[in-house]
Amino acid sequence: MLQLFRLNDPYRLVLIFILLVVIRGVWLIYGLPLPLFGFKWQLLGSWLAQNHMIYADSYDYTGPLSALVFKWITILFGHSRWIHIILSTLLIILQAGIMNTIFIRNKAYHENTYVLAFIYIILMCGVMDFYMLSPQLMSITFIIISMNNIFRRIDNQATDEMFLTSGIYLGIASFFYLPASIFLVSYLISFLLFSTAIARRLILLSLGAFIVFSVVWGYFFWYNAEESFFSSFFVAGFLREKIYYLSYSELLIQALAIIVFTIVSLSIFFTARFTNFQQKIQRVMFIFMISAVFCVWMSPELSGAEMIFLVPSAAFFITHHLLLLRRWWTRTFIPLVVIFSIILFPFIWMSQLAKEEMFLSDSSPYKNQRIMMMGEDLSVYEGNTIASPFLDAYVSKQRLEGLKYYEDASEIYDTILAANADIIIDRWGYFPKMMEIFPDLGKRYALKGAVYQKINN
């Protein structure tokens, strides 16, 4: 099977794209459940598309650039999960093409092939959470783009501009997904270990990331929302209690096929000969692999989507291993075992190991209502319209503590009025206090059963 992609022919990407679409199409026919965190990203886009601003009146920690993408997806295409799957598919093939081109240009392998791109899209089908357009997936695009600059620096093809643009790419990746900022440290370590580091250029790398921060911070400063931005994105992003959609053991099991074949492929360090430059590239990719582990550790939530940061390193080492197979039977059978094991493992996961509470369930007793949920059960929004800033429990409760202060309470009140919810479900017990502080809410909503319903005058 690998023979199809061992030629240095860019048109092989067309065949790789068709394979990616076919594999994902089979999953959709089989029935691809929607994970709760994926549903939350859709809800965030729907809420922001109603002319609300992230952080100021959207209580969540999602990266500002990811939130912007989700907002415009909703504006342009509506509240549909299919456009998320389509866009993630296009993004993955773009990443595969960029990554393959980078490694061909830098002679990372003994032969120039499109096997790396093929293995990359296979790995991107190996965990069901990779099928969503996630902040992690968008973030890693810019990490992959910036790889070329590291390899050029190791090969002594460095310019000051290269360090500045690398910092900009990594800064953009971090504002899509904050834990990706660990790759800035990885780049600094790689420059220090595998090249002659010049302080000026390392400062330029940091300056590039700072430029991105300045632009994003300036935007929120302009709208007087810099404090909300800092507390929701940075403070909550790093200090909040982790959300466990999966335990660590379940996470390892979900990505078991990828992890096992990656570990086996690391044997190339001991069994094959490479040029000095190829060895440096391998060490950089190993540092990237360690960085992926730190991303999982730093992440505010634990889900299969976190494993995306492992995929570039895994694709690199697995490709190396497969290209170095020499006996005819190993060249024939081992690639088949690797490919089909990775593709089929998600079906085993779904049928035997996955927990139902990880996925969206149609448990809402309401239909076609504007709902505000002050609680953690996002499933209630299925079949309804979100009319609530309370997307993340930790950030929301931190903001609701502001009811003690006049200015913060006033902002919360304005946000609730602008939401214009038909039904308010209060699982945290804050709404009675709001009605006490703002008597006008008592004229707008009445308690009926376990929910507050809008009074129609």
C-alpha positions as CSV (number, residue, x, y, z in Angstrom):
1,M,0.0,0.0,0.0
2,L,2.8,2.4,0.8
3,Q,4.2,2.0,-2.8
4,L,1.4,4.3,-4.0
5,F,2.9,7.2,-2.0
6,R,6.6,6.5,-2.2
7,L,6.9,8.7,-5.3
8,N,7.7,12.4,-5.0
9,D,4.5,13.4,-6.7
10,P,2.4,16.2,-5.3
11,Y,-0.7,14.8,-7.0
12,R,-0.6,12.0,-4.4
13,L,-2.2,14.5,-2.0
14,V,-5.3,14.2,-4.1
15,L,-5.5,10.5,-3.5
16,I,-4.7,11.0,0.2
17,F,-7.5,13.5,0.5
18,I,-9.9,11.0,-1.2
19,L,-8.9,8.4,1.4
20,L,-9.4,10.8,4.2
21,V,-12.9,11.6,3.0
22,V,-13.8,7.9,2.5
23,I,-12.6,7.0,6.0
24,R,-14.5,9.9,7.6
25,G,-17.6,9.1,5.4
26,V,-17.7,5.6,6.7
27,W,-17.7,7.0,10.3
28,L,-20.5,9.3,9.5
29,I,-22.6,6.5,8.0
30,Y,-21.8,4.3,11.0
31,G,-22.9,7.1,13.3
32,L,-20.5,9.6,14.8
33,P,-21.6,10.8,18.2
34,L,-21.0,14.4,19.2
35,P,-18.8,14.8,22.2
36,L,-20.0,17.3,24.8
37,F,-17.0,19.5,24.4
38,G,-17.5,19.7,20.7
39,F,-21.1,20.7,21.3
40,K,-19.9,23.4,23.6
41,W,-17.8,24.9,20.8
42,Q,-20.9,25.0,18.6
43,L,-22.8,26.7,21.4
44,L,-20.1,29.3,21.9
45,G,-20.2,30.1,18.2
46,S,-24.0,30.4,18.3
47,W,-23.9,32.7,21.3
48,L,-21.1,35.0,19.9
49,A,-23.0,35.1,16.6
50,Q,-25.8,36.9,18.5
51,N,-23.6,39.9,18.7
52,H,-22.0,39.0,22.1
53,M,-18.3,39.4,22.9
54,I,-16.0,36.6,24.1
55,Y,-15.0,37.0,27.8
56,A,-16.9,40.3,28.3
57,D,-20.3,38.7,28.1
58,S,-19.4,35.1,27.3
59,Y,-18.1,33.3,30.4
60,D,-15.6,30.8,28.9
61,Y,-11.9,30.1,28.6
62,T,-11.8,29.1,24.9
63,G,-9.0,30.9,23.0
64,P,-10.0,34.2,21.4
65,L,-8.9,33.1,17.9
66,S,-10.8,29.8,18.2
67,A,-13.9,31.7,19.4
68,L,-13.6,34.0,16.4
69,V,-13.6,31.1,14.0
70,F,-16.6,29.4,15.8
71,K,-18.5,32.7,15.6
72,W,-18.0,33.2,11.9
73,I,-18.8,29.5,11.1
74,T,-22.2,30.1,12.8
75,I,-22.7,33.4,11.0
76,L,-21.9,32.0,7.6
77,F,-23.2,28.4,7.8
78,G,-25.5,28.3,10.8
79,H,-25.5,25.9,13.8
80,S,-24.4,22.7,12.1
81,R,-21.9,20.1,13.2
82,W,-21.3,19.0,9.5
83,I,-19.5,22.2,8.6
84,H,-17.2,21.6,11.5
85,I,-16.4,18.1,10.2
86,I,-15.9,19.4,6.7
87,L,-13.6,22.2,7.7
88,S,-11.6,19.9,10.0
89,T,-11.1,17.5,7.0
90,L,-9.8,20.3,4.8
91,L,-7.5,21.5,7.6
92,I,-6.0,18.1,8.1
93,I,-5.2,17.6,4.5
94,L,-3.6,21.1,4.5
95,Q,-1.5,20.2,7.5
96,A,-0.5,16.9,5.9
97,G,0.6,18.7,2.8
98,I,2.6,21.4,4.6
99,M,4.3,18.9,6.9
100,N,5.2,16.6,4.1
101,T,6.7,19.5,2.1
102,I,8.7,20.7,5.0
103,F,10.4,17.3,5.6
104,I,11.1,16.8,1.9
105,R,12.8,20.2,1.7
106,N,14.9,19.4,4.7
107,K,15.9,15.8,3.6
108,A,14.5,14.3,6.8
109,Y,14.3,10.9,5.1
110,H,16.5,8.9,2.8
111,E,13.9,9.2,0.1
112,N,11.4,11.9,-1.0
113,T,7.9,10.5,-0.6
114,Y,4.3,11.4,0.4
115,V,4.2,8.5,2.9
116,L,4.4,11.0,5.7
117,A,1.2,12.8,4.5
118,F,-0.6,9.5,4.2
119,I,0.4,8.3,7.7
120,Y,-0.6,11.7,9.1
121,I,-4.2,11.5,7.8
122,I,-4.4,7.9,9.0
123,L,-3.4,9.0,12.5
124,M,-5.9,11.8,12.3
125,C,-8.6,9.1,11.9
126,G,-7.3,7.1,14.9
127,V,-9.1,9.0,17.6
128,M,-12.8,9.9,17.2
129,D,-12.3,13.3,18.9
130,F,-10.1,14.3,16.0
131,Y,-13.1,14.6,13.8
132,M,-14.2,17.9,15.3
133,L,-12.9,21.3,14.3
134,S,-11.2,21.9,17.7
135,P,-9.0,24.7,19.1
136,Q,-6.3,22.0,19.3
137,L,-6.6,21.2,15.6
138,M,-6.5,24.8,14.6
139,S,-3.6,25.6,16.9
140,I,-1.3,22.8,15.6
141,T,-1.6,24.1,12.1
142,F,0.7,27.1,13.0
143,I,3.0,24.9,15.0
144,I,3.5,22.7,11.9
145,I,4.1,25.8,9.7
146,S,6.8,27.0,12.1
147,M,8.7,23.7,12.1
148,N,10.5,24.6,8.9
149,N,12.2,27.6,10.6
150,I,13.7,25.3,13.3
151,F,15.1,23.0,10.7
152,R,16.5,25.8,8.6
153,R,18.2,27.2,11.7
154,I,19.7,23.9,12.5
155,D,21.0,23.8,8.9
156,N,22.5,27.3,9.4
157,Q,20.0,28.9,7.0
158,A,19.0,31.5,9.5
159,T,17.8,35.1,9.2
160,D,16.4,37.5,11.8
161,E,13.1,37.6,10.0
162,M,12.8,33.8,10.4
163,F,12.9,34.0,14.2
164,L,10.4,36.8,14.3
165,T,7.9,34.9,12.1
166,S,8.4,31.8,14.1
167,G,7.4,33.7,17.3
168,I,4.3,35.1,15.5
169,Y,3.2,31.6,14.4
170,L,3.6,30.2,17.9
171,G,1.8,33.2,19.3
172,I,-1.1,32.6,17.0
173,A,-1.1,28.9,18.0
174,S,-1.2,29.9,21.7
175,F,-4.2,32.2,21.2
176,F,-6.1,29.4,19.5
177,Y,-5.3,27.1,22.4
178,L,-3.3,28.3,25.4
179,P,-1.4,25.1,26.4
180,A,0.2,25.2,22.9
181,S,2.4,28.0,24.3
182,I,4.6,25.1,25.6
183,F,5.9,24.8,22.1
184,L,7.5,28.2,22.4
185,V,9.7,26.7,25.1
186,S,10.3,23.7,22.9
187,Y,11.6,25.9,20.1
188,L,13.9,27.8,22.5
189,I,15.3,24.5,23.8
190,S,15.8,23.2,20.2
191,F,17.6,26.3,19.2
192,L,19.9,26.2,22.3
193,L,20.7,22.4,22.0
194,F,21.1,22.0,18.2
195,S,22.4,25.3,16.9
196,T,24.5,28.2,17.9
197,A,22.1,30.4,19.8
198,I,22.4,34.2,19.4
199,A,20.6,36.2,22.1
200,R,19.3,38.7,19.6
201,R,17.5,36.0,17.6
202,L,16.0,34.3,20.7
203,I,14.7,37.7,21.8
204,L,13.2,38.1,18.3
205,L,11.4,34.8,18.7
206,S,9.9,36.0,22.0
207,L,9.1,39.3,20.4
208,G,7.1,37.7,17.7
209,A,4.9,36.0,20.3
210,F,4.6,39.2,22.2
211,I,3.4,41.0,19.0
212,V,0.5,38.6,18.8
213,F,-0.3,39.1,22.4
214,S,-0.2,42.9,22.0
215,V,-2.6,42.8,19.1
216,V,-5.1,40.6,20.9
217,W,-4.8,42.5,24.2
218,G,-5.2,45.8,22.3
219,Y,-8.5,44.5,20.8
220,F,-9.9,43.8,24.2
221,F,-8.5,47.0,25.7
222,W,-10.3,48.9,23.0
223,Y,-13.6,47.4,24.1
224,N,-12.8,47.8,27.8
225,A,-12.7,44.0,28.3
226,E,-9.0,43.4,29.0
227,E,-9.6,42.3,32.6
228,S,-12.2,39.8,31.5
229,F,-9.8,38.6,28.8
230,F,-6.9,38.2,31.3
231,S,-9.0,36.4,34.0
232,S,-11.0,34.1,31.7
233,F,-8.3,33.2,29.2
234,F,-5.0,33.2,31.1
235,V,-6.0,32.7,34.8
236,A,-8.8,30.2,34.2
237,G,-6.8,28.6,31.4
238,F,-4.0,27.7,33.7
239,L,-5.3,27.7,37.2
240,R,-8.8,26.2,36.9
241,E,-9.6,22.7,38.0
242,K,-9.3,20.3,35.1
243,I,-12.4,19.0,33.5
244,Y,-12.2,15.2,33.1
245,Y,-14.2,14.1,30.1
246,L,-11.8,11.1,30.3
247,S,-9.5,9.8,33.0
248,Y,-5.8,9.6,32.1
249,S,-6.0,5.8,31.7
250,E,-9.1,6.2,29.4
251,L,-7.2,8.8,27.4
252,L,-4.3,6.4,26.9
253,I,-6.6,3.6,25.9
254,Q,-8.4,5.8,23.4
255,A,-5.1,6.6,21.7
256,L,-3.6,3.2,22.4
257,A,-3.0,2.2,18.7
258,I,-1.2,5.5,18.0
259,I,0.9,5.3,21.2
260,V,2.0,1.7,20.7
261,F,3.1,2.1,17.1
262,T,4.9,5.4,18.0
263,I,6.8,3.7,20.8
264,V,7.8,0.8,18.5
265,S,8.9,3.3,15.8
266,L,11.3,5.0,18.2
267,S,13.6,2.0,17.8
268,I,15.0,3.7,14.7
269,F,17.2,5.7,17.1
270,F,19.1,2.4,17.7
271,T,18.8,0.4,14.5
272,A,19.5,2.7,11.6
273,R,22.1,5.2,10.4
274,F,21.3,8.8,9.5
275,T,23.1,11.9,8.6
276,N,24.0,14.3,11.4
277,F,21.3,16.7,10.2
278,Q,18.7,13.9,10.1
279,Q,19.6,13.0,13.7
280,K,19.0,16.6,14.8
281,I,15.6,16.6,13.2
282,Q,14.7,13.4,15.0
283,R,15.7,14.9,18.3
284,V,13.7,18.0,17.7
285,M,10.6,15.8,16.9
286,F,11.3,13.9,20.1
287,I,11.2,17.2,22.0
288,F,7.9,18.0,20.3
289,M,6.6,14.6,21.5
290,I,7.5,15.5,25.1
291,S,5.9,18.9,24.6
292,A,2.7,17.1,23.5
293,V,2.7,15.3,26.9
294,F,3.0,18.7,28.7
295,C,0.1,20.0,26.6
296,V,-2.1,17.2,28.0
297,W,-0.9,18.0,31.5
298,M,-1.5,21.8,31.1
299,S,-4.8,21.5,29.4
300,P,-7.9,22.8,31.3
301,E,-9.8,19.8,30.1
302,L,-8.9,16.2,29.4
303,S,-10.3,14.7,26.2
304,G,-9.1,12.8,23.2
305,A,-8.6,16.1,21.3
306,E,-5.5,16.7,23.4
307,M,-3.7,13.9,21.7
308,I,-3.6,15.9,18.4
309,F,-0.3,17.4,19.5
310,L,1.2,14.0,19.5
311,V,0.3,13.3,15.9
312,P,3.1,15.2,14.0
313,S,5.8,13.4,16.0
314,A,4.0,10.1,15.7
315,A,3.6,10.5,12.0
316,F,7.3,11.4,11.6
317,F,8.6,8.4,13.6
318,I,6.2,5.8,12.2
319,T,7.0,7.0,8.6
320,H,10.7,6.6,9.4
321,H,10.1,3.1,10.6
322,L,8.0,2.0,7.7
323,L,10.4,3.4,5.1
324,L,13.3,1.5,6.6
325,L,11.7,-1.9,6.3
326,R,13.7,-4.0,3.9
327,R,12.4,-7.5,3.8
328,W,9.5,-8.0,1.3
329,W,7.1,-9.5,3.9
330,T,7.7,-6.7,6.4
331,R,7.2,-4.1,3.7
332,T,3.9,-5.8,2.8
333,F,2.3,-6.8,6.1
334,I,3.6,-4.4,8.8
335,P,2.2,-1.2,7.1
336,L,-1.2,-3.0,6.7
337,V,-1.2,-3.9,10.4
338,V,-0.3,-0.3,11.4
339,I,-2.9,1.3,9.1
340,F,-5.8,-1.0,9.8
341,S,-5.2,-1.1,13.5
342,I,-5.2,2.7,13.8
343,I,-8.3,3.0,11.6
344,L,-10.3,0.3,13.2
345,F,-9.4,1.0,16.8
346,P,-12.0,3.9,17.2
347,F,-14.7,1.4,16.3
348,I,-13.5,-0.8,19.1
349,W,-13.4,2.2,21.4
350,M,-16.9,3.2,20.6
351,S,-18.5,-0.2,20.8
352,Q,-16.7,-1.5,23.9
353,L,-14.9,1.3,25.9
354,A,-16.6,4.6,25.4
355,K,-18.8,6.1,28.2
356,E,-22.2,7.4,27.2
357,E,-21.9,10.5,29.4
358,M,-19.1,11.7,27.2
359,F,-21.5,12.4,24.4
360,L,-24.4,14.7,23.7
361,S,-27.8,13.1,24.5
362,D,-31.1,14.5,23.4
363,S,-32.4,14.9,27.0
364,S,-33.9,18.3,26.7
365,P,-37.7,18.5,27.5
366,Y,-37.9,21.8,25.6
367,K,-37.9,22.5,21.9
368,N,-37.4,25.7,19.9
369,Q,-36.9,27.8,23.1
370,R,-34.3,30.4,24.0
371,I,-32.7,28.8,27.1
372,M,-30.3,30.0,29.7
373,M,-28.7,27.2,31.7
374,M,-27.0,28.2,34.9
375,G,-25.5,24.7,35.3
376,E,-23.2,22.2,33.7
377,D,-25.8,20.2,31.6
378,L,-25.3,21.5,28.1
379,S,-27.5,18.8,26.6
380,V,-30.5,21.0,27.4
381,Y,-29.6,23.2,24.5
382,E,-30.1,20.4,22.0
383,G,-33.0,21.5,19.7
384,N,-33.0,24.9,21.3
385,T,-31.2,28.3,21.0
386,I,-28.6,29.2,23.5
387,A,-29.4,32.5,25.4
388,S,-26.8,32.3,28.1
389,P,-23.2,33.5,28.7
390,F,-22.7,30.6,31.2
391,L,-20.7,28.3,29.0
392,D,-18.0,27.2,31.5
393,A,-18.9,26.4,35.1
394,Y,-15.6,27.6,36.6
395,V,-15.4,30.9,34.8
396,S,-19.2,31.5,35.2
397,K,-19.0,31.1,39.0
398,Q,-16.0,33.3,39.2
399,R,-17.9,36.0,37.3
400,L,-21.1,35.5,39.4
401,E,-19.1,36.3,42.5
402,G,-19.1,39.8,41.1
403,L,-22.7,40.1,42.2
404,K,-21.2,41.5,45.4
405,Y,-19.9,44.6,43.5
406,Y,-22.1,47.2,41.8
407,E,-20.1,47.5,38.5
408,D,-19.7,43.7,38.0
409,A,-23.4,43.1,38.9
410,S,-24.5,45.7,36.5
411,E,-22.6,44.0,33.6
412,I,-24.1,40.6,34.5
413,Y,-27.6,42.2,34.6
414,D,-27.1,43.8,31.2
415,T,-25.9,40.5,29.7
416,I,-28.9,38.6,31.1
417,L,-31.3,41.2,29.6
418,A,-29.5,41.1,26.3
419,A,-29.8,37.3,26.2
420,N,-33.6,37.5,26.3
421,A,-34.1,33.9,27.4
422,D,-37.5,32.3,27.4
423,I,-36.5,29.8,30.1
424,I,-33.8,30.1,32.8
425,I,-32.7,26.9,34.5
426,D,-30.8,27.7,37.7
427,R,-28.8,24.7,39.0
428,W,-26.4,26.8,40.9
429,G,-28.9,28.8,42.9
430,Y,-27.8,32.3,41.8
431,F,-30.9,33.6,40.2
432,P,-32.9,34.3,43.4
433,K,-30.0,36.5,44.5
434,M,-30.1,38.3,41.1
435,M,-33.8,38.9,41.5
436,E,-33.2,40.3,44.9
437,I,-30.5,42.7,43.6
438,F,-32.4,43.5,40.5
439,P,-36.2,43.6,41.2
440,D,-36.8,44.2,37.5
441,L,-35.9,40.5,36.9
442,G,-38.8,39.5,39.1
443,K,-41.2,41.4,36.7
444,R,-39.7,39.6,33.7
445,Y,-39.4,36.0,35.0
446,A,-41.6,33.8,37.3
447,L,-40.7,30.5,38.9
448,K,-42.8,27.7,37.4
449,G,-41.8,24.3,38.7
450,A,-38.0,24.0,38.6
451,V,-37.4,26.7,36.0
452,Y,-37.9,30.4,35.6
453,Q,-40.1,31.3,32.6
454,K,-40.4,34.6,30.8
455,I,-43.6,36.5,31.6
456,N,-45.3,37.5,28.4
457,N,-47.1,40.8,28.9
